[in-house]
Amino acid sequence: MIDPVTLATPFFILAVILEIVLARLGRTTTRYETKDTLISLCMGLGSTVAGVLVAGVIFGATLWVSQHRILTVPMNAWWAWVLVFFLEDMTYYWFHRLSHERRFWWAAHVNHHSSQHYNLSTALRQTWTGGVNGSWLLWLPLAFLGFPPAMIAIEKSISLVYQFWIHTEAIRRLPRPIEAVMNTPSHHRVHHARNPRYLDSNYAGILIIWDRMFGTFTPEDEAEPPRYGIVKNLGDFNLLRAAFHEWAAIAQDLAHARSPREAWGYLFGPPGWSPDGSRQTSADLKAAWRQRERDRLVLRQDEAT
């Protein structure tokens, strides 16, 4: 089986080096910080090791489901590759949305957003725990429909390779037809931003059409540049904290839960959920931002009259 990620790895390394050189020469506004980049590289290496440890379980489950498939999709048919491209990309959208909107899955994904810089090395800041939270189950219906496990794995790798290049500030806006259909650096900068305006937006893998269809698309506003990181940034370069801090926070909250309802909320509620509302979720932050914008608009109208 051809592994697109393995084939693309030399390109990843060369692209990061090139972007660093361009940044040092002042040819791009992209910023690199040595410790931050090292964390990203270590997270990428650890993710590869963690992936190997759970790959057997995931492939075995996919193979078992495939043996009970309802159809048989030929791997050598061109239309099958077109179909799996769209179905896998939509699956990725829902996986990515789940990984932001529910804390149990956010705990595995948050490290990808923990850098306060946005550059190609950020793309390598991958999870160590994504294989143990069951998110891979979302791809099993593709095997049940009849797509061969190898075909699904290749398409997932193609998506991962595609998403590497959009982690950059060196590329601004692409032609409008491309921005309308494809996930681009501009769209993905919004996704990585912690500005309330941009939170929980642009979950796309390759195609931005899913965000447009399901109401999660937010365009990049030149008047408000993205500020990167998470709502409460870590403030240090501790590798283990970057990998596990949200899991540790969940464990602490569960230890203080006073009922099954509270425990459920701490596990599966949106990040920032609390039983008394003392913390703020993304929805709370966005609602407060919208209210400020409305108040500012009313004030401007009053001043104009």
Salt bridges, closest charged atoms under 4 A:
GLU33 OE1 - HIS117 NE2 2.94
ASP36 OD1 - ARG125 NH2 2.98
GLU101 OE2 - ARG97 NE 3.03
GLU169 OE1 - ARG31 NH2 3.93
GLU179 OE1 - HIS187 NE2 3.13
ASP200 OD1 - HIS100 ND1 3.94
GLU220 OE2 - ARG172 NH2 3.74
GLU220 OE1 - ARG173 NE 3.90
GLU220 OE2 - ARG189 NE 3.00
ASP221 OD2 - ARG197 NH1 3.43
GLU224 OE1 - ARG197 NE 2.67
ASP236 OD2 - ARG241 NH1 2.75
GLU246 OE2 - ARG103 NE 2.68
ASP253 OD2 - ARG103 NH1 2.79
ASP253 OD1 - ARG279 NH2 2.86
GLU262 OE2 - ARG258 NH2 2.98
GLU293 OE2 - ARG296 NH1 2.35
